Amino acid sequence: LMSIKSAYENFKDPNQVKPWDVLNPKKGHVEGDVYRHRMSICDACPELFKLTNQCKECLCIMPLKASLSDAECPLGKWGKDV
């Protein structure tokens, strides 16, 4: 399980998707089947805290993260191409 400190370190990495990227008009977004596929994987994952839709591994709110085209699951369950 990722600690808050390691999640913060991850957010400082310029190559990692940040939660606030969802507000950046320059960032690509996925829609439709890709988004639904990503969220179906997250919904079935034991690392999803369902009350807040937050991943216990990366601490991201998954409906937001899953909408970003550059996002990847921290457990490798889906990536930029899925």
KANOR-V543851 format. One record per helix or strand. SS is the DSSP state (A for helix, B for strand). FROM is the first residue (numbers start at 0). TO is the last residue. If there is no record, write none. Layout:
ss:SS from:FROM to:TO
ss:SS from:FROM to:TO
This chain:
ss:A from:3 to:11
ss:A from:18 to:22
ss:B from:28 to:28
ss:A from:31 to:43
ss:B from:47 to:48
ss:B from:53 to:54
ss:B from:60 to:60
ss:A from:61 to:64
ss:B from:67 to:67
